[in-house]
């Protein structure tokens, strides 16, 4: 039996790239089995794709209006302070301008 664990993710920064990450996590959440769940390989594929069990826990941005809009669009929570995500997620996409990565 495989690992049926779901990886909890978030996106910090909802500009162009952050929106893309949130969209992809949302799609992975909606269309994918938990990590390690049995999955039949596509016809003609050598092996099944890697596990993609993902939950988009939330998004964070300094622009509250933009952050709430993206959170609503992808059915997740908005966190005004990215520190609120600590302990709630296992992986984060830092999609802020590069000069702010260290700060986040």
Beta strands, then each sheet from edge to edge (+ up, - down):
strand 1: 7-12
strand 2: 54-60
strand 3: 77-79
strand 4: 91-94
sheet 1: 3+ 2+ 1+ 4+
end
